[in-house]
Amino acid sequence: MSPCPGLRLVLVSVGSRGDVQPMLALGQVLRQRGHSVRIAAPPDFLTWVQSMGFDFAPVGLHMQQFLAANPAVLTGNVRRATPLLKRYFAEALPPQMQELLAICGDADALVWAGLAITAPSVAERLGIPALGVLYSTCMVPSGLHPPPTVRWHGLAAWINHTLWWLHDRLAANMLGLPLNQARRQAGLAEVNLRDHLLRGCEYAIATDETLFPGDPAWPTNLQRAQYLFLNDPASLDPELDAWLRNGEPPVYIGFGSMGGPGTQRMETLLLQAMADSGRRCLIASGWAGPGMQTLPPSWRRVAAAPHALLFPRLAAVVHHGGSGTTAQALRAGVPQVLLPLILDQYHHAHRLHLAGLTPAPVSMEHISAKQLKQSIEAAIAWPLAPRQAAAMRLQQSDGATLVAKQIETLCMRTNSRV
């Protein structure tokens, strides 16, 4: 039980399932500790969130519809994605702030993640504490890595700092202008985007510190936690369970909410890469496919399945490198092939390969069928000990409780009601 039970908390995350699911994991623990939790997220997640027993408040537009209508957002081509994202933020941030001001009017604290960029400003306007949750270390400026918009890693520190300087200029134009418009409408002064987001509230970095070490130069308002794993009440579909039991462990292939040219070209590559392997495959539909209509007899398609139950029963997981899928595969100790497409996915793929956990990554948009087959076989043959060590560490971790305690400490320090 919490030392300060009864807090009214709003957990908001704007993005895909990978952005929202960790908030549900955190909400489960906060609820167990005696707090009232409301989840604010895109309308796509209303049914799912309510099925978990949480109060739900919609924020912004339907993300699945937006991504389907703007596939260039989900490509590694920054030049093509930038005007679409600039328009999105210009249209989304001012109403997002107004929605959150209404949703959080009676809250004692606000916890935010993903694209809920106005959350620190909302907390400032309401006079309540805010905690940001980061799912990747690559979101914090550092000489140790480039900004998430850059796919090249292992660069010199001075190059990374230069790239962050350029990234800040781009972000100030794309995000800073609509954020300050939203702030003006709410009666708040304009801010410098980087200073506001980096130092405007406290943060929990919800990643494994062993695989993703921090930078000693980071400000003290960033605290380390661990991955936020959902206690998913769902069970495996009985037919899927029977299929898994009646054959060799399959290779799982899924790209979450990713879509567009990157995942579409994978359909042909998957068939070519696995045709002569004799391995069974399990294809996850997700938001965007793959959408192959005809599968080989030894393959199966699944719309959704709890990863905690599924992943330990697989031969390998082929995925995009999103933080949630990466974390679940690490905890299961299953071989991984990461095919990064955008943003933090390159960072995760680089760090896992550097730690000796996966073969060298090849981007989803450039990998060939031959390379894919070689990567899958290499991953399955990869040394077991590093995966086992990571799996044991994550199985014993409790990131949600660490973040919950950080929220409580923040409220006790700053909230007069507590």
N, C-alpha and C positions, 0 to 999 in steps of 0.2 A: 504494500500500500504506500501511496505517496505521502511525504511529509506535509504536503499542502493539498489535500484532496478537494475536489469540487471546482477545479478551474474550468472555465468555458473557453474551449480552444477551437480555432478554425484552422484546418489544414488544407491549403490550396496548392494545386499543381496544375499547370496548363501544358498540355502536350499529348503524347501517345500513352499507351498502357504502361510502358516502361517508366514514364514520369509519374503516373498516378499510383501504381501498385505499391511502391515503397511508403507512400503516405497512408495507405490502408494498413500496412504492417505496423507503422508507427501508431496509428489510431488504435489498433488492437491492444497494444501495450498501455497506451494512455488511458484507455477505457478500463482496463484491468486495475489501473492505479487510482481509479475513482474519479476520473475527469469526464466532462461532457465534450464530445467530439463531433464537429461538423466537417464534412468533406466538401470542398468546393473544387469543381473540375469541369471540363467540357461536357456538354450534354450527352455525348457518346456513352458516358460511364454511369448514367443514372441507375439503370437496372442492376448493374453489377454492384455498385456501391450500396444500394439499398438492400440487396440480397445479403450483404455482410452485416446488416443491422445498423448502418450509420445514417444519420441525417445527411441529406445531399442538397447542395445548392449549385445550380448550373452557372458556369462562367464562360463567356465567349461563344464562339461558333463551334459547329461540329468539326472536329479535327480530321476525322476520316474523310469527310466530304471535301474539306479544304485540300488535303494532300492528294486526293484523287483528281481534283480539278487543277492542281498545280504540281505535276510530277517533277518538274525541274528543281523543286525545292530539295528533293531527295536524290541529288546527284552531287558528285564531287566538283562540279563546275561552279565555282564561286561567282563567276561573272554572270552566269545564267540565273543563279539562285538569288543573287543580291537584290535585283529590282522587285522580285516577287516578295521577298522577306521585308523589304522596305515598305512596300504597300501594305503588307499584313500588319506590321507593327503600327503604321500610321493609322490604320483603321481599327486596330484591336486595343491599343493601350488606353486611350481616353475612356472608352466605355468599360474596359476592364476595371479601371480604378473606381468608377462610379458603382459598378456592381459589387466590388469588394467592400467599399465603404458601407453599403447597405447590409451585406452579409455579415460583416464583422462588427456591426454597431454595438452589440452587447458582449463582445468577446473580451477575455482577459489577456489573450496573447494570440499571435498569428504566426503560423509556421508555413513556409512557402518553398516551392521548388519549381523546376522547369522554366516555362515562359511566363510565370506570374511576376513579371518585372516590376509592376507597380506596388507589390506587397509592402516593401519597406516604406514607401511613401504613404500608403494607407495606414500603416502602423503609426507613422509620425503624425499624421492628421488626427488619428483617434487617441493618441497618447498612450499606446500600449506597446509592449515589447514585441519584437519580431525575431524569429530565428529562420535563417535560410538553410536548406539542406542541399548539399552538393553531392551528386552521384559520381563525380569524376574529379580527380585532381587537376586535369587539364583545363578546368574552367578558371583556375586561379593563376594570375600572371606569375611567371617564374623564368629564370634563365635555364632551368632544368628541362624545359619542354617548350615547344612552340604553342601558339594559340590554337584552339580547336579547329579553326578554318584552314589550318596548314596540315598537310598529310605527311610531310617529311619529318623524321625524328632522328635523334642522334646528332643534332647540330651543335655547334659551339654556342656557349652561353651568350656571347655578344650578338650572334645571329638571332637567337631566340628573343632577346630583348628588343632587337630592331623589329622583328616581326610582331611582337606585342605592341610596339609603338604604332605600327601601321594598323594593326587590328583595332586599337583604341580609336584611331581616326575614323575608321569605317563604322565602328559601333556607335560613336558619338553622333554620326549622321543618321544612321539607321534607327537607333534606339533612343538616343538622347533627345532628339527633337520632339518625338511624340510623347516621351515621358515628361518632359518639361511642359508640354501643352497640357497634359493631364494634371500636373501639379498646379499650374496656374489656375485651371478650372476649379481646383479644390482649395484655392487660397494659400498655396505653398510657394515658397521661393524656388527659383530655378537652381539646379545643381549641376556639378560636373559628374558625368555618368560613371566614370571609373571610381572616383572617390566615393560617390554615393553608394554604389553597389558593393564595393570592396570593404568599406569601413562603416557603412550606414546601419549595419545590424550585425548580430553575431551569426556564426555559421557552424554547422556540423558537417564534416566531410565524411560521408557514409561509404567508405571504400576500405579495402584491406591495406593497412599501412605497410606491411611487409612487401607487397607487390607494387604498391603505389606510394613510395615514401614522400614525405613533405619537404618543403624548402625552409631551411632555418630563417630565411629572410621574410617569411610570411608574417603578417600582423597577428597579434595575440588574440584577435576576435575569431580566429579560425581554430576550431577544436576537432581532433580526430575522433571518429567513432568506429563503426564497422558497417558492413552491408545490412540493409533492412530486409529481412526475409519474412514474407507473408506466411502466416499460419493458414494455409488455404484449406477450407473444409471440403472442397470438391474431391471426388474420387475418380479413379480412372474408369472410363467407359468399359463395361464388361466385355464387349466385343474386342476392344483394343487390348485389354488385359489378356484375353485368350489368345489373340494373335501374337502378342509378345512372348507368351509361354510356349507357343507351339512352333518355335523356330529359333535360329541364331539371333543374337542381339542385332537390331538393325542400325543403320546410320540414319540419324535424324537430321533433317534439313529444314530450317525455318529462318525467316528474316523479319519476324515481328511485324512492325508497322511500316517497314520499308516498302517502297514501290518504285514505279518508273522504269527507265531503261536498264538500270542495274539489275533488278530482280527479274525483269522480263527476259533478258538474255540468258539467265541462269537455267531456264526451262530446258532448252536444247542442250546446254552444257551438262546438266545433271544426267540426262539420258545417255549422252555420249560417254561421260566419265564413268558411270556405274554399269554400263551395259555388259561388260565382260568380267565384272568383279565377282558376280555370283552372290553379292550381298543383298540383303533385304534393305529397303529404304522406307522411312516414315516421313511423309511430306506434311509440313504444317502450313495450313492455309493463311492464317493471320489476317491482317487487314488487306494485304496486297497480293497474296498468292504465295508461292507459285500456283498458277491456275491451270496446270496441265489437265486436260479432259480425260485422256486415256493413260493409265499407268500400267507398267509391266505387272505380270501376275504376282510377283513377290513383293510388290510395293503396296503401301497403304497411305491414305490421306487422313489427316485429323484436323478438325477446326480449332480445337483447344484441348489442352490437357495440363494438369498441374505438374509443373516441371520438377518439383521436389520428389514426386512419385515416379515420374517417367524417366528422368535423366540417368539414375543409377542402373537402369536396365538397357542402356544403349551401348552400341559399339563405339560411336563417336557422335559429336554434335557439330554440325556445320552451320554457322550463323554469322550475323553481321558484326558482332562485337559490341552490341549495346551493353550497358552496364548490368542490367538485370539478368539477361541470358548468360553473360560472362560469369556473374556471381553464382548463379544456380549451377552452372556446369563445373565451376571450381569446387563448390561444396559437394557435388556428387562424385568428384574425382574422375570424371569421364574425359576421354581424349577430345580435344577441340580443334576445329579448323576455323579460324577467323577470317572472314572476307569483308574487310571494312569498306564502307561506302561513303560515309560523311562524318564530320565532326569528331566527337570523342572516341569513335570506333577505331580510328587509327592509333590513338594513344593507348587504348586497351590492348590492341593487337601487338603493338611494339613492346609494351611492358611485359606481357605474358611470354613472348618469345625471348626477351632479354633474361627472364627468370628461368628459362629452360623448361617451360611448360608446354609450348606449342611449336610446330614448325614455323618457319618464316612466313609471315602473312603476305598474301597477294591481294590487291584490291579487287572487289567484286566486278568492277567495270572492265578489268583488264585480264583476269585469269582465263586460261584456256582449259578445255576439257582435260587435256593431258596433265596440266598442272594441278587441276582439281583432284583428279584421281591420285596423283602422286602425293598430294598433301594429305588426303584422307588416309592412305595407307601408311604414310609417315607418322601421322598422329596416332594411329592405332598401335604402331610399333614403338612409340616414344617411351623413354624410361618411365617407370611407374612411380618411383620414389618421390620426385618433386610434386606430382599430382596428389599423392597420398598425404604429404605434409600439408599442402594447402587445404585439402579437403578436411583434414582433422582440425586444423586451426579454425576454419569457418564453421564447422559443425559445432564447435565449442563456443562460438562467439554469440553475442547478444547485442547487436548494434542498436536495435530499437529501444532497449532499456537504457543504454548509454545516452541516446538522444533524448528520451523522455526525461531523464534526470537533468540533462542540460536545460531543457525547457523549464522544469520546475525551479531550478536554481536561478535562472534568468527572471522568472516571475517573482520569486521571493526577494530578489535584489532590486527590482524596478517597479513592481506593481503594489500600490498601497493597499489594494483589497486583500492581498496575501499577507 
